[in-house]
Amino acid sequence: MDFHAGDTVMHWTYGLGTVIRLEKRLLLGREAKYYAVRIGDMTVWVPEDDHLRHRLRPPTSKAAFKRLLSTISKRGEPLPQDRHERKLMLVDMLKDGRAESLCQVIRRLMAYKLIKSLNDNDQATLRRVQTALLAEWGYCLAITPAEAQIQLHRMLEAAAV
C-alpha cells in the first residue's frame, strides 16, 4: 500500500484521518519509514511494514459502504458473558481494521446490551468503534457525522425489535 500526503485513510484504532507526510524515524537504533497521520487533534505515527494493511486503509467506497450498512439492522451474534473473554474477542475482531468489523462489533455489543448492561470497557469500545464508523460513514456518503449517527440509531433500533 502506498499512501501520499493529503490522502484520506482509516486507522484501525483511531478512525478517519489524513496522511500529512511520510518520514524516516529512528527507533531502537533502526531507521524505518512512518506515515504521519492527523486524526482529529492528534498525530499518529504508523510504520510502513508488513502490518501496514491492517493499520491503515483507504476509506470504503460509497457503494461498498451502502451494502455494508444493510448488515447493521440485523441482530448481532451473542458475545461471551466473561468480560475478559469478551474483551479479547472484540479486540481480535477489530484487528483487521475493516469497516465490516466495526459494524459487527457495534451489532454484537448492542445485542449484548439487550441482555446485560455494558461494563466500562464495553462502553469505551462501543464509543470508539462508533466514532470511527460514523466518521467513515460521513466521509463515504458525504453527510455529517451527526446525520450518520441518526441513521445508525434508527438501524440499531430496528435490530432490537
Secondary structure, DSSP 4 states (H G I P E B T S, - for coil): ----TT-EEEETTTEEEEEEEEEEEEETTEEEEEEEEEETTEEEEEE-STTHHHHEEPPPPHHHHHHHHTTTTSPPPP--SSHHHHHHHHHHHHTT--HHHHHHHHHHHHHHHHHS---HHHHHHHHHHHHHHHHHHHHHHT--HHHHHHHHHHHHHHHH-
